[in-house]
Amino acid sequence: MNIEQALAELSNDQLQFLALPVFLGAIAIEFYWDKYKELGLYKTKDFWTSIGMLLITGVVEFLPKVLAFIAFYFLHEISPLRDVIGRQWWAWVFLFFMDDLSYYWFHRMNHEVRLFWAGHVSHHSSQFMNFGTALRQGAGERVHKYFFWLWIPLLGFDPLMMFVMISINLIFQFWVHTDLVDKLPRPIEFIFNTPSHHRVHHASNHRYLDRNHAGVLILWDRLFGTFAPEVDHEPVVYGLTSNISSHNPFYVATHEYGAIWQDVKRASSWSDKIKYIFNAPGWSHDGPDLRAKYLRKQVV
């Protein structure tokens, strides 16, 4: 397969596009159930901000996605396993675990590196948890996202196969963005990312900050020490530790980049300037350290 054929295959990556009508149908059902029960799960301006973010992300992602596909193609071509790994059922199983592990570290680094957080923070900016919030994707994170998957084509997995699995993972994640599903049976809660686990991830409570980065399997969080359960005595409060008031999608998508720039400018030393970019959000050279790992320690 040459590069022209490989790029032609990219047009076959249609899963997320095909899933969109299902997502919109689920949003409509959840929205009308919310109104019927007067649960307060949706706010009109907030929902349309999420839709605006989805459209911005779709535009921003196009070029990085094409470049990633090309990179995956060339890495696959030099893989010693390219003629061993095909699209066998067992290859799909291995790819599922490798893709989900890549997503975990991509997602975790989005919370632990401020430059990456600037591209992801918009997804957490909603103070509501609903299926509409699932569409509030981070535009900036699409620029660096695919670097976390570069190791997989070297193991012989072809680019389209990888993109299909990435889409399957994201489709699964749509369904964990809801307040309507309580905790599921314990075996499911132990193995998989669930609405309960993901509510924790979207919380601004200090107890829950930067926990539960899972895509499909919550096992990664348990393995790498980033798991936190949703506890009855502390209901989740959604949003950021310092919420923004704007519903302008462009501001929501870019505001943290501006905040980083302001911090870099006021730092006097080059080491501090660099720390404002690459340390975790909340670090300051002249104020209290508000990084999540320190805020969690304050919880009794």
ABEGO torsion letter per residue (X at the ends): XBAAAAAAAAAABAAAAAAAAAAAAAAAAAAAAAAAAGAGABBAAAAAAAAAAAAAAAAAAAAAAAAAAAAAAAAAAABAAAAABBABAAAAAAAAAAAAAAAAAAAAAAAABAAAAAAAAAAAABABBBAAAAABBBAAAAAAAAAAAAAAAAAGBBAAAAAAAAAAAAAAAAAABBAABBBBBAAAAAABBBAAAAAAAABABAAABGBGABBABAAAAAAAGABBBBBAABBBBBEBABBBABABAAAAAAAAAAAAAAAAAABABAAAAAAAAABBBGBBAABBBABAAAAAAABX
